[in-house]
Amino acid sequence: MSGLIAVSNTELSAGHGQCTKFPSFSELKKSNVSTHAPADSKSFESQSTLVQRVLINSAVLCNISLTRKFLLLKQKRKQLTERLRSTIDEEEFEVSLQLCKELTSENFHDSSVLSPNIATEYHKLATPFIHVSATQRCREAIQKDAISDIFDLIELLSDAGFFDVVGRVSALVCEDLSKRFVDSFTATCSTRTRAGERFSTSSLHVLYNTLHKFTDTFNKYVLLGKANIHERLITDLFNTWAKLVLKFLVWFDGQVAVIDLGDSSVSMAQLDAAIEDIILVDRICKAQHSLFKTQSVHVHISTVSISKHSENLSDIFQHLTRLAESCVQFENIYIRKSLQSIHVSVDAALLLKSADIDDLFFLIGRSIRRVFGLTSVNSVCSLIVHTCAALKTFAETSLVPRMAYISEFATADVFEGTTRTTAEYASGRLSRTVQKVGTTKMHDLFLPLNNAELLLTRVSQITQEIGSLANSIFLIEDEKMKVIRSVELLEYLSRDLRFQRDNFFAELSRDRMHCISPIFEQLACSSYVISEEVYRADDQLHSWVDRVLTFFYHDFRAVSEAASCENVHLFVTHSSEGLSKRLENMLKTRLSFNHLGSLKFERELRQLISGLSSLTHFRIRQAFTRLVQITVLLSAETLHEVDNYLVDMRRQSTWKLSESDVLQVMKLRVDL
């Protein structure tokens, strides 16, 4: 029995020290402990001997149990080993993997049956067969495009501990990806037959389609909690993708560099094709990168450099940045050439057409939208700044000089027939020839102003579109603000152009006021200190109001036919304000009133405002607010009534007159 105990402890000591080593019978005997104590010993010695006996018996039983277990597991290991050799000979791949998994399982490991090198021995035994079979299965799956089979194969190999073979399977997948890319690249990207022809990105699409299949399948395993099993495959796919994309970008960057920006013979078709190609390549590369970036959220892959730590990835984004800069340069040249072609057509026809402006802003809008597709805030801001400068130059050379001719036309015969009566215009007795000539000249007069208005509208639309794109594409607030600050340049351009347009309309209205100076002179010579008989006998049909209405009837009608709605509004507004100021100045400096004369002038003013309102659908009464309030004061019967008006003025903000205005107006009343 002591020999068995000694043997058992020797076998167990070869394990991992997981069981307690009990003393053997010979060791206990050497310690001079008697196994048969006399019956008449002391009580303490009897109890001690009893405990020692129990320990010895327990040690014997434990070692017997462990020895039995060892012999059984050793026998089982031998059986499994024989089965493994048999399955390898019979080329049963999955069964062989299952046996290797069982032989290297924790059941053997925890029982100290296996030495540290036993698992390696089993792998050495099965690896040649597993390697060949796994390679064959992987190639068949690749040929069938059965991505799930590849993932299942990797899972089987990982469970059995064949990680080297997993690497081989991953390498085969990457080799196939490289072959597909190279074949497509060689077939489509070697040469281009014509200048301006689009580059083929089919090789990048091959990459994208393949990667999408693998990442889509990988997501299914993520949901099953098996993401880390396929870490090696995702790692190798990313590295292979980075090398292939970098190879394409190096070639593509060289093709783009061939375009000579200083060569005037470079056509707009070539520029447009190059821009579209750059944006498409940028979009595809970033979309593929996002596939890997998404997967990195699910697994912690230290070896997959999906961030800035990858040298290949850093080179890829450096190439994409250079391509984005080239794209902005191409867009700048494209816009400049478009403006030049419009400018040449304007010089040839001497007139800028609204269709030219629409075409220009269609191209500008498309260029801005395309650059937004690069998702680079620096590229977007650079293009916006260049666009603002180009539009400013365009406005200064093609719009403003032609707007300056308005003052020359204002006193010409463009506004034909101002001396005719309203009845003549209403009855249609005006010569059609005169109408046609006047309309043609009026159209030429207002064409620059209409173009300026159209330009302002298009700038406003493109500004809103830029703001919308910035909010949807750039998530960082600083980037949004950078784009918004660059858009302010467009707003400054609109403000300057609107200021110049308003000044031209103000100048035009002043020139038109000079045309009716004789009417104002006649009015200034009129007396509004009248008797009751004169007041009742006044002939309103031949008053100055009728002649002013006739003048503005023709002006409003002619401008409405030639100008845009906004420009008609501006013309009507400036004309109404100019007329009101002219009447107010003349009233304060040239006229005197009594009560009846004030009532007569108030009646004439109401007729004037009513007549002007009937000539246009725009509201013009606001322009005559001060003049109406002046006539109200002049029509007061007593000073007490004037005092009441002053009280109302202090309490209400609707009065546009100051107290000094009231004093000046009341001095015109000779009877108060």
C-alpha positions as CSV (number, residue, x, y, z in Angstrom):
1,M,0.0,0.0,0.0
2,S,2.8,2.4,0.8
3,G,4.3,1.8,-2.7
4,L,0.9,2.7,-4.3
5,I,0.7,5.8,-2.4
6,A,4.2,6.8,-3.3
7,V,3.5,6.1,-7.0
8,S,0.3,8.1,-7.0
9,N,1.9,11.1,-5.5
10,T,4.7,10.9,-8.0
11,E,2.2,10.9,-10.9
12,L,0.2,13.7,-9.4
13,S,3.3,15.8,-8.7
14,A,3.8,16.0,-12.5
15,G,0.6,18.0,-12.8
16,H,-0.1,21.6,-11.8
17,G,-0.2,21.1,-8.0
18,Q,-4.0,21.3,-7.8
19,C,-4.3,18.4,-5.2
20,T,-2.9,18.2,-1.7
21,K,0.1,15.8,-1.3
22,F,-0.5,13.4,1.6
23,P,2.4,11.7,3.5
24,S,3.1,8.1,2.6
25,F,3.0,5.2,5.1
26,S,6.8,4.8,5.2
27,E,7.1,8.6,5.9
28,L,4.7,8.3,8.8
29,K,6.5,5.2,10.1
30,K,9.9,7.0,10.1
31,S,8.4,9.8,12.3
32,N,8.4,7.2,15.1
33,V,4.6,7.3,15.5
34,S,3.2,4.0,16.6
35,T,0.2,2.7,14.8
36,H,-0.8,0.5,17.8
37,A,-0.9,2.6,21.0
38,P,-1.3,0.5,24.3
39,A,-4.8,0.5,25.8
40,D,-3.5,1.9,29.0
41,S,-2.0,5.1,27.4
42,K,-3.1,8.4,28.5
43,S,-6.3,9.9,27.0
44,F,-4.4,12.6,25.1
45,E,-2.1,10.1,23.3
46,S,-5.1,7.9,22.3
47,Q,-6.9,10.8,20.7
48,S,-3.7,11.9,18.8
49,T,-3.2,8.4,17.5
50,L,-6.8,8.3,16.3
51,V,-6.5,11.5,14.4
52,Q,-3.3,10.3,12.7
53,R,-5.0,7.1,11.7
54,V,-7.8,9.1,10.1
55,L,-5.4,11.3,8.2
56,I,-3.5,8.2,6.9
57,N,-6.7,6.5,5.8
58,S,-8.0,9.7,4.1
59,A,-4.7,10.1,2.2
60,V,-4.9,6.5,1.0
61,L,-8.5,6.9,-0.2
62,C,-7.8,10.2,-2.0
63,N,-4.7,8.8,-3.8
64,I,-6.6,5.7,-4.8
65,S,-9.4,7.9,-6.3
66,L,-7.0,10.2,-8.1
67,T,-5.1,7.3,-9.4
68,R,-8.2,5.7,-10.7
69,K,-9.3,9.0,-12.4
70,F,-5.9,9.4,-13.9
71,L,-5.9,5.9,-15.4
72,L,-9.4,6.4,-16.8
73,L,-8.6,9.8,-18.4
74,K,-5.3,8.4,-19.7
75,Q,-7.2,5.5,-21.3
76,K,-9.8,8.0,-22.8
77,R,-7.0,10.2,-24.1
78,K,-5.5,7.2,-25.8
79,Q,-8.8,6.3,-27.4
80,L,-9.4,9.9,-28.6
81,T,-5.9,10.0,-30.0
82,E,-6.5,6.9,-32.0
83,R,-9.9,8.3,-33.2
84,L,-8.1,11.5,-34.2
85,R,-5.6,9.6,-36.3
86,S,-8.4,7.6,-37.9
87,T,-10.5,10.7,-38.8
88,I,-7.4,12.4,-40.3
89,D,-6.8,9.3,-42.4
90,E,-10.5,9.4,-43.5
91,E,-10.3,13.2,-44.0
92,E,-13.2,14.0,-41.7
93,F,-12.5,17.7,-41.2
94,E,-15.2,18.7,-38.7
95,V,-14.8,15.5,-36.6
96,S,-11.1,16.0,-36.4
97,L,-11.6,19.6,-35.2
98,Q,-14.1,18.3,-32.6
99,L,-11.6,15.7,-31.3
100,C,-8.8,18.2,-31.1
101,K,-11.1,20.5,-29.2
102,E,-12.0,17.7,-26.8
103,L,-8.4,16.6,-26.3
104,T,-7.4,20.2,-25.4
105,S,-10.4,20.9,-23.3
106,E,-10.4,21.9,-19.7
107,N,-11.5,18.4,-18.6
108,F,-8.0,17.1,-19.2
109,H,-6.2,20.3,-18.2
110,D,-7.8,20.6,-14.8
111,S,-7.2,17.0,-14.0
112,S,-3.5,17.4,-14.5
113,V,-3.5,14.6,-17.1
114,L,-1.9,16.7,-19.8
115,S,1.6,18.1,-19.6
116,P,2.0,21.6,-21.0
117,N,3.2,20.3,-24.3
118,I,0.4,17.8,-24.9
119,A,-1.9,20.3,-26.7
120,T,0.9,21.3,-29.0
121,E,1.5,17.7,-29.8
122,Y,-2.1,17.2,-30.8
123,H,-2.0,20.3,-33.0
124,K,1.2,19.1,-34.7
125,L,-0.5,15.8,-35.4
126,A,-3.6,17.4,-36.9
127,T,-2.3,20.7,-38.4
128,P,-1.2,19.4,-41.8
129,F,-4.6,17.9,-42.5
130,I,-6.5,20.8,-41.0
131,H,-4.4,23.3,-43.0
132,V,-5.1,21.6,-46.3
133,S,-8.8,21.0,-45.6
134,A,-9.4,24.5,-44.3
135,T,-7.6,26.0,-47.4
136,Q,-9.8,23.9,-49.7
137,R,-13.0,24.8,-47.9
138,C,-12.1,28.5,-47.9
139,R,-11.4,28.6,-51.6
140,E,-14.7,26.8,-52.3
141,A,-16.5,29.4,-50.2
142,I,-14.7,32.3,-51.9
143,Q,-15.6,30.8,-55.3
144,K,-19.3,30.5,-54.3
145,D,-19.2,33.9,-52.6
146,A,-20.4,32.2,-49.5
147,I,-19.2,34.6,-46.8
148,S,-21.1,32.9,-44.0
149,D,-19.2,29.7,-44.7
150,I,-15.9,31.5,-44.2
151,F,-17.0,32.9,-40.9
152,D,-18.3,29.5,-39.8
153,L,-14.9,27.9,-40.8
154,I,-13.0,30.5,-38.8
155,E,-15.2,29.9,-35.8
156,L,-14.6,26.1,-35.9
157,L,-10.8,26.6,-36.2
158,S,-10.8,29.1,-33.4
159,D,-12.7,26.8,-31.1
160,A,-10.2,24.0,-31.7
161,G,-7.3,26.3,-31.2
162,F,-5.9,26.4,-34.8
163,F,-5.2,30.1,-34.8
164,D,-2.4,29.7,-37.4
165,V,-4.8,28.1,-39.8
166,V,-7.3,31.0,-39.1
167,G,-4.5,33.3,-40.3
168,R,-4.2,31.2,-43.4
169,V,-7.9,31.5,-44.1
170,S,-7.8,35.2,-43.6
171,A,-4.8,35.5,-45.9
172,L,-6.8,33.7,-48.6
173,V,-9.7,36.1,-48.3
174,C,-7.4,39.0,-48.6
175,E,-5.6,37.5,-51.6
176,D,-8.9,37.1,-53.4
177,L,-9.8,40.7,-52.6
178,S,-6.5,41.9,-54.0
179,K,-6.9,39.8,-57.1
180,R,-10.4,41.1,-57.8
181,F,-9.2,44.7,-57.3
182,V,-6.1,44.3,-59.5
183,D,-8.1,42.6,-62.3
184,S,-10.7,45.4,-62.3
185,F,-8.1,48.1,-62.0
186,T,-6.0,46.7,-64.9
187,A,-9.1,46.4,-67.1
188,T,-10.6,49.8,-66.5
189,C,-8.0,52.2,-65.1
190,S,-5.0,51.7,-67.4
191,T,-5.8,54.4,-69.9
192,R,-8.4,56.9,-71.0
193,T,-9.2,57.3,-74.7
194,R,-10.4,61.0,-74.8
195,A,-9.8,64.1,-72.8
196,G,-12.7,64.9,-70.5
197,E,-13.7,61.3,-70.3
198,R,-14.6,60.1,-66.8
199,F,-12.3,57.8,-64.9
200,S,-13.6,54.4,-64.0
201,T,-14.0,53.6,-60.3
202,S,-15.2,50.0,-60.8
203,S,-12.1,48.7,-58.9
204,L,-13.2,50.7,-55.9
205,H,-16.7,49.4,-56.2
206,V,-15.3,45.9,-56.2
207,L,-13.6,46.7,-52.9
208,Y,-16.8,48.2,-51.5
209,N,-19.1,45.4,-52.5
210,T,-16.8,42.8,-51.1
211,L,-16.2,44.6,-47.9
212,H,-19.9,45.3,-47.4
213,K,-20.6,41.6,-47.6
214,F,-18.0,40.8,-45.0
215,T,-19.0,43.6,-42.6
216,D,-22.7,42.8,-43.0
217,T,-22.0,39.1,-42.0
218,F,-19.8,40.3,-39.2
219,N,-22.7,42.3,-37.7
220,K,-24.7,39.1,-37.4
221,Y,-21.9,37.5,-35.3
222,V,-21.7,40.7,-33.3
223,L,-25.3,40.1,-32.3
224,L,-24.4,36.6,-31.3
225,G,-21.6,37.8,-29.1
226,K,-18.9,36.2,-31.3
227,A,-17.2,39.4,-32.6
228,N,-13.8,38.7,-31.1
229,I,-13.5,35.3,-32.9
230,H,-13.3,37.1,-36.2
231,E,-10.9,39.9,-35.1
232,R,-8.1,38.5,-37.2
233,L,-10.2,38.6,-40.4
234,I,-11.4,42.1,-39.9
235,T,-7.8,43.2,-39.1
236,D,-6.4,41.7,-42.3
237,L,-9.3,43.0,-44.4
238,F,-8.6,46.5,-43.2
239,N,-4.9,46.4,-43.8
240,T,-5.5,44.9,-47.3
241,W,-8.1,47.6,-48.1
242,A,-5.8,50.4,-47.0
243,K,-3.0,49.1,-49.2
244,L,-5.2,48.7,-52.3
245,V,-6.9,52.1,-51.8
246,L,-3.6,53.8,-51.3
247,K,-2.4,52.2,-54.6
248,F,-5.4,53.5,-56.4
249,L,-5.1,57.0,-54.9
250,V,-1.4,57.3,-55.9
251,W,-2.4,56.5,-59.5
252,F,-5.4,58.7,-59.4
253,D,-3.5,61.6,-57.9
254,G,-1.0,61.4,-60.7
255,Q,-3.8,61.5,-63.3
256,V,-5.3,64.6,-61.8
257,A,-1.9,66.3,-61.6
258,V,-1.6,65.9,-65.4
259,I,-4.3,68.6,-65.8
260,D,-2.4,71.9,-66.2
261,L,-4.4,74.7,-64.4
262,G,-2.4,77.3,-66.3
263,D,-3.3,75.9,-69.7
264,S,-6.1,78.0,-71.2
265,S,-6.9,75.2,-73.5
266,V,-8.3,73.1,-70.7
267,S,-12.0,72.8,-71.5
268,M,-14.8,73.1,-69.0
269,A,-15.7,69.5,-69.9
270,Q,-12.3,68.3,-68.7
271,L,-12.7,70.3,-65.5
272,D,-16.2,69.0,-64.9
273,A,-15.1,65.4,-65.4
274,A,-12.1,65.8,-63.1
275,I,-14.3,67.4,-60.4
276,E,-16.9,64.7,-60.6
277,D,-14.2,62.0,-60.4
278,I,-12.5,63.5,-57.4
279,I,-15.8,63.8,-55.5
280,L,-16.8,60.2,-56.4
281,V,-13.4,58.8,-55.3
282,D,-13.5,60.7,-52.1
283,R,-17.0,59.6,-51.3
284,I,-16.3,55.9,-52.0
285,C,-13.1,55.9,-49.9
286,K,-14.7,57.5,-46.9
287,A,-17.7,55.2,-47.2
288,Q,-15.5,52.2,-47.1
289,H,-13.5,53.6,-44.2
290,S,-16.7,54.1,-42.3
291,L,-17.5,50.4,-42.6
292,F,-14.4,49.5,-40.6
293,K,-14.9,52.4,-38.3
294,T,-18.4,51.1,-37.4
295,Q,-17.0,47.6,-36.7
296,S,-14.4,49.0,-34.3
297,V,-17.2,50.0,-32.0
298,H,-18.2,46.4,-31.5
299,V,-14.8,44.9,-30.9
300,H,-11.6,46.2,-29.3
301,I,-9.1,45.4,-32.0
302,S,-5.8,46.8,-31.1
303,T,-4.1,45.6,-34.2
304,V,-6.8,47.1,-36.5
305,S,-5.5,50.6,-37.1
306,I,-8.8,52.3,-38.0
307,S,-7.6,55.5,-36.6
308,K,-4.7,57.8,-37.2
309,H,-2.2,55.2,-35.9
310,S,-2.2,53.5,-39.3
311,E,0.5,54.6,-41.6
312,N,-1.5,53.6,-44.7
313,L,-4.6,55.3,-43.5
314,S,-2.7,58.5,-42.8
315,D,-1.3,58.4,-46.4
316,I,-4.9,57.8,-47.7
317,F,-6.2,60.9,-46.0
318,Q,-3.3,62.9,-47.1
319,H,-4.1,62.0,-50.7
320,L,-7.8,62.7,-50.2
321,T,-6.8,66.1,-48.8
322,R,-4.7,66.9,-51.8
323,L,-7.5,65.8,-54.1
324,A,-9.9,68.0,-52.3
325,E,-7.6,71.0,-52.7
326,S,-7.4,70.2,-56.5
327,C,-11.2,69.9,-56.6
328,V,-11.6,73.4,-55.2
329,Q,-9.1,74.8,-57.6
330,F,-10.9,73.1,-60.5
331,E,-14.2,74.5,-59.3
332,N,-12.7,78.0,-59.0
333,I,-11.5,77.8,-62.6
334,Y,-14.8,76.3,-63.7
335,I,-16.7,79.3,-62.2
336,R,-14.3,81.8,-63.6
337,K,-14.6,80.3,-67.1
338,S,-18.4,80.4,-66.8
339,L,-18.3,84.1,-65.9
340,Q,-15.9,84.8,-68.7
341,S,-18.2,83.2,-71.3
342,I,-21.1,85.2,-70.0
343,H,-19.1,88.4,-70.0
344,V,-18.1,87.7,-73.7
345,S,-21.7,87.2,-74.7
346,V,-22.7,90.4,-72.8
347,D,-20.1,92.4,-74.7
348,A,-21.3,91.0,-78.0
349,A,-25.0,91.6,-77.3
350,L,-24.5,94.7,-75.1
351,L,-27.1,93.3,-72.8
352,L,-27.1,90.8,-70.0
353,K,-29.9,88.3,-70.1
354,S,-31.7,86.9,-67.1
355,A,-31.1,83.4,-68.5
356,D,-27.3,84.1,-68.2
357,I,-27.7,84.8,-64.5
358,D,-29.8,81.7,-64.0
359,D,-27.2,79.6,-65.8
360,L,-24.5,81.1,-63.7
361,F,-26.1,80.4,-60.4
362,F,-27.0,76.9,-61.5
363,L,-23.3,76.2,-62.0
364,I,-22.4,78.0,-58.7
365,G,-25.0,76.0,-56.8
366,R,-23.8,72.8,-58.3
367,S,-20.2,73.6,-57.5
368,I,-21.0,74.4,-53.9
369,R,-23.1,71.3,-53.4
370,R,-20.3,69.1,-54.9
371,V,-17.6,70.6,-52.6
372,F,-19.9,70.0,-49.6
373,G,-19.8,66.4,-50.6
374,L,-16.1,66.4,-49.6
375,T,-17.1,67.0,-46.0
376,S,-14.1,69.4,-45.7
377,V,-14.9,72.7,-44.0
378,N,-11.7,74.3,-45.4
379,S,-12.6,73.3,-48.9
380,V,-16.2,74.7,-48.6
381,C,-15.0,78.0,-47.1
382,S,-12.3,78.4,-49.8
383,L,-14.9,77.9,-52.6
384,I,-17.4,80.3,-51.0
385,V,-14.7,83.0,-50.7
386,H,-13.7,82.6,-54.3
387,T,-17.3,82.6,-55.4
388,C,-18.0,85.9,-53.5
389,A,-15.0,87.5,-55.2
390,A,-16.0,86.3,-58.6
391,L,-19.6,87.5,-58.2
392,K,-18.4,90.9,-57.0
393,T,-16.2,91.3,-60.1
394,F,-19.1,90.1,-62.2
395,A,-21.5,92.7,-60.7
396,E,-18.9,95.5,-61.0
397,T,-18.2,94.8,-64.7
398,S,-21.5,93.6,-66.0
399,L,-24.2,95.2,-63.9
400,V,-23.1,98.4,-62.2
401,P,-21.8,100.2,-65.4
402,R,-25.1,99.6,-67.2
403,M,-27.1,100.7,-64.2
404,A,-25.2,104.0,-64.4
405,Y,-26.8,104.8,-67.7
406,I,-30.2,105.2,-66.0
407,S,-29.7,108.9,-65.4
408,E,-29.0,109.4,-69.1
409,F,-32.2,107.7,-70.1
410,A,-34.4,109.3,-67.4
411,T,-35.0,112.6,-69.3
412,A,-35.0,111.1,-72.7
413,D,-38.1,110.0,-74.6
414,V,-38.3,106.7,-72.9
415,F,-41.2,107.9,-70.8
416,E,-43.1,108.9,-73.9
417,G,-46.4,110.9,-73.7
418,T,-46.3,112.5,-70.3
419,T,-48.3,115.5,-71.5
420,R,-51.2,113.4,-72.6
421,T,-54.3,113.1,-70.4
422,T,-55.4,110.1,-68.5
423,A,-58.5,109.8,-70.7
424,E,-56.3,109.5,-73.8
425,Y,-54.3,106.6,-72.3
426,A,-57.5,105.0,-71.1
427,S,-59.2,105.2,-74.5
428,G,-56.2,103.7,-76.3
429,R,-55.7,106.7,-78.6
430,L,-52.0,106.7,-77.9
431,S,-50.1,105.6,-81.1
432,R,-49.1,102.0,-81.0
433,T,-45.8,102.9,-82.6
434,V,-45.0,105.2,-79.8
435,Q,-46.0,102.6,-77.3
436,K,-43.8,100.0,-78.9
437,V,-40.7,102.3,-79.1
438,G,-41.3,103.4,-75.5
439,T,-41.7,99.9,-74.2
440,T,-38.5,98.7,-76.0
441,K,-36.4,101.6,-74.6
442,M,-38.0,101.1,-71.1
443,H,-37.0,97.4,-71.2
444,D,-33.4,98.3,-72.1
445,L,-33.5,100.8,-69.3
446,F,-34.6,98.5,-66.6
447,L,-32.8,95.3,-67.8
448,P,-29.7,96.0,-65.6
449,L,-31.9,96.7,-62.6
450,N,-33.9,93.5,-63.3
451,N,-30.7,91.6,-63.5
452,A,-29.5,93.1,-60.3
453,E,-32.7,92.1,-58.6
454,L,-32.4,88.6,-60.0
455,L,-28.8,88.4,-58.8
456,L,-29.9,89.4,-55.3
457,T,-32.6,86.7,-55.3
458,R,-30.2,84.0,-56.4
459,V,-27.6,85.1,-53.8
460,S,-30.2,84.9,-51.1
461,Q,-31.3,81.4,-52.2
462,I,-27.7,80.1,-52.4
463,T,-27.0,81.6,-48.9
464,Q,-29.9,79.7,-47.5
465,E,-28.8,76.5,-49.2
466,I,-25.3,76.9,-47.8
467,G,-26.7,77.3,-44.3
468,S,-28.9,74.3,-44.6
469,L,-26.0,72.1,-46.0
470,A,-23.7,73.3,-43.2
471,N,-26.2,72.3,-40.5
472,S,-26.8,68.9,-42.0
473,I,-23.2,67.9,-42.8
474,F,-21.0,69.6,-40.2
475,L,-21.8,68.4,-36.6
476,I,-19.1,70.4,-34.9
477,E,-20.3,73.9,-34.0
478,D,-17.0,75.6,-34.8
479,E,-17.1,74.2,-38.3
480,K,-20.7,75.4,-38.8
481,M,-19.6,78.9,-37.6
482,K,-16.7,78.9,-40.0
483,V,-19.0,78.3,-42.9
484,I,-21.5,80.9,-41.7
485,R,-18.7,83.5,-41.4
486,S,-17.7,82.8,-45.0
487,V,-21.3,83.2,-46.1
488,E,-21.3,86.7,-44.6
489,L,-19.2,87.7,-47.6
490,L,-22.2,86.9,-49.8
491,E,-24.4,89.0,-47.6
492,Y,-22.0,91.9,-47.9
493,L,-22.2,91.6,-51.7
494,S,-26.0,91.6,-51.6
495,R,-25.9,94.7,-49.3
496,D,-23.6,96.6,-51.6
497,L,-25.6,95.7,-54.7
498,R,-28.9,96.6,-53.0
499,F,-27.5,99.9,-51.9
500,Q,-26.4,100.8,-55.4
501,R,-29.7,99.7,-56.8
502,D,-31.7,101.8,-54.3
503,N,-29.5,104.8,-55.1
504,F,-30.1,104.5,-58.8
505,F,-33.9,104.4,-58.2
506,A,-33.7,107.4,-55.9
507,E,-31.7,109.3,-58.7
508,L,-34.3,108.1,-61.3
509,S,-37.2,109.4,-59.2
510,R,-35.5,112.8,-58.7
511,D,-35.0,113.1,-62.4
512,R,-38.6,112.2,-63.1
513,M,-39.7,114.9,-60.6
514,H,-37.8,117.5,-62.7
515,C,-39.9,116.5,-65.6
516,I,-43.0,117.9,-63.9
517,S,-41.4,121.0,-62.4
518,P,-43.7,123.2,-64.6
519,I,-46.7,121.7,-62.8
520,F,-45.2,122.5,-59.4
521,E,-44.3,126.0,-60.5
522,Q,-47.9,126.6,-61.6
523,L,-49.1,125.2,-58.2
524,A,-46.7,127.5,-56.4
525,C,-48.2,130.5,-58.2
526,S,-51.7,129.4,-57.1
527,S,-53.5,131.2,-54.2
528,Y,-55.0,129.2,-51.4
529,V,-56.3,132.3,-49.7
530,I,-59.7,132.1,-51.3
531,S,-63.3,133.2,-50.8
532,E,-66.3,130.9,-50.4
533,E,-67.4,131.6,-54.0
534,V,-64.0,130.6,-55.4
535,Y,-64.0,127.5,-53.2
536,R,-67.4,126.4,-54.5
537,A,-66.6,127.2,-58.2
538,D,-63.3,125.4,-58.2
539,D,-63.0,123.1,-61.3
540,Q,-61.3,119.9,-60.1
541,L,-61.0,118.4,-63.5
542,H,-58.4,120.8,-64.7
543,S,-56.4,121.1,-61.5
544,W,-52.8,120.3,-61.0
545,V,-53.8,116.9,-59.6
546,D,-55.1,115.7,-62.9
547,R,-51.8,116.5,-64.7
548,V,-49.7,114.8,-61.9
549,L,-51.9,111.7,-62.1
550,T,-51.5,111.6,-65.9
551,F,-47.8,111.8,-65.6
552,F,-47.6,109.0,-63.0
553,Y,-50.1,106.9,-64.8
554,H,-47.8,106.7,-67.8
555,D,-44.7,106.2,-65.6
556,F,-46.2,103.4,-63.5
557,R,-47.7,101.7,-66.5
558,A,-44.5,101.8,-68.5
559,V,-42.3,100.6,-65.6
560,S,-44.8,97.8,-64.8
561,E,-44.4,96.5,-68.3
562,A,-40.6,96.6,-68.3
563,A,-39.4,96.0,-64.7
564,S,-39.6,93.2,-62.2
565,C,-42.1,93.2,-59.5
566,E,-39.6,94.3,-56.8
567,N,-38.2,97.0,-59.0
568,V,-41.7,98.3,-59.8
569,H,-42.3,98.5,-56.1
570,L,-39.1,100.4,-55.6
571,F,-39.9,102.8,-58.4
572,V,-43.4,103.4,-57.1
573,T,-42.1,103.9,-53.5
574,H,-39.4,106.3,-54.5
575,S,-41.7,108.2,-56.8
576,S,-44.4,108.6,-54.1
577,E,-41.9,109.6,-51.5
578,G,-40.2,112.1,-53.9
579,L,-43.6,113.6,-54.8
580,S,-44.6,113.9,-51.1
581,K,-41.3,115.7,-50.2
582,R,-41.6,118.0,-53.2
583,L,-45.1,119.0,-52.3
584,E,-44.2,119.5,-48.6
585,N,-41.3,121.7,-49.4
586,M,-43.3,123.8,-51.8
587,L,-46.2,124.1,-49.3
588,K,-43.9,125.3,-46.5
589,T,-42.0,127.8,-48.7
590,R,-44.3,129.0,-51.4
591,L,-47.9,128.9,-50.3
592,S,-50.2,130.6,-47.8
593,F,-53.6,129.5,-46.7
594,N,-56.8,130.5,-45.1
595,H,-59.4,128.0,-43.8
596,L,-61.2,127.5,-47.1
597,G,-57.9,127.3,-49.0
598,S,-56.7,124.6,-46.5
599,L,-59.8,122.6,-47.1
600,K,-59.3,122.9,-50.9
601,F,-55.7,121.7,-50.7
602,E,-56.7,118.9,-48.4
603,R,-59.4,117.8,-50.9
604,E,-56.8,118.0,-53.8
605,L,-54.3,115.9,-51.7
606,R,-57.0,113.2,-51.1
607,Q,-57.7,113.1,-54.8
608,L,-54.0,112.7,-55.5
609,I,-53.5,109.9,-53.1
610,S,-56.6,108.1,-54.2
611,G,-55.7,108.5,-57.8
612,L,-52.1,107.2,-57.3
613,S,-53.4,104.2,-55.3
614,S,-55.7,103.3,-58.2
615,L,-52.6,103.2,-60.5
616,T,-50.8,100.4,-58.7
617,H,-51.5,97.6,-56.3
618,F,-48.6,98.7,-54.0
619,R,-49.5,100.6,-50.9
620,I,-48.3,104.2,-51.2
621,R,-50.4,106.1,-48.6
622,Q,-47.5,105.7,-46.1
623,A,-45.4,108.0,-48.2
624,F,-48.0,110.8,-47.7
625,T,-48.5,110.5,-44.0
626,R,-46.7,113.7,-43.1
627,L,-48.4,115.7,-45.8
628,V,-51.8,114.4,-44.7
629,Q,-51.1,115.4,-41.1
630,I,-50.0,118.9,-42.3
631,T,-53.3,119.4,-44.2
632,V,-55.2,118.3,-41.1
633,L,-53.4,121.0,-39.1
634,L,-54.0,123.6,-41.8
635,S,-57.7,122.8,-41.9
636,A,-58.2,123.5,-38.2
637,E,-60.8,126.2,-37.6
638,T,-59.4,127.5,-34.3
639,L,-56.1,127.6,-32.4
640,H,-57.8,125.5,-29.7
641,E,-58.3,122.7,-32.2
642,V,-54.5,123.0,-33.0
643,D,-53.7,122.7,-29.3
644,N,-55.8,119.5,-29.1
645,Y,-53.8,118.1,-32.0
646,L,-50.6,118.9,-30.1
647,V,-51.9,117.0,-27.1
648,D,-52.6,114.0,-29.3
649,M,-49.2,114.3,-30.8
650,R,-47.5,114.0,-27.4
651,R,-49.6,110.9,-26.5
652,Q,-49.7,109.0,-29.8
653,S,-46.8,107.8,-31.9
654,T,-48.8,107.9,-35.2
655,W,-48.0,111.5,-35.7
656,K,-44.9,112.1,-37.8
657,L,-44.7,115.8,-37.1
658,S,-42.7,117.5,-34.4
659,E,-43.8,120.6,-32.5
660,S,-41.5,122.7,-34.6
661,D,-43.2,121.4,-37.7
662,V,-46.6,122.4,-36.2
663,L,-45.4,125.9,-35.5
664,Q,-44.0,126.3,-39.0
665,V,-47.2,124.9,-40.6
666,M,-49.5,127.2,-38.6
667,K,-47.6,130.2,-39.8
668,L,-48.9,129.5,-43.2
669,R,-52.4,130.3,-42.0
670,V,-53.0,133.9,-42.6
671,D,-56.3,134.0,-40.8
672,L,-55.1,132.6,-37.4
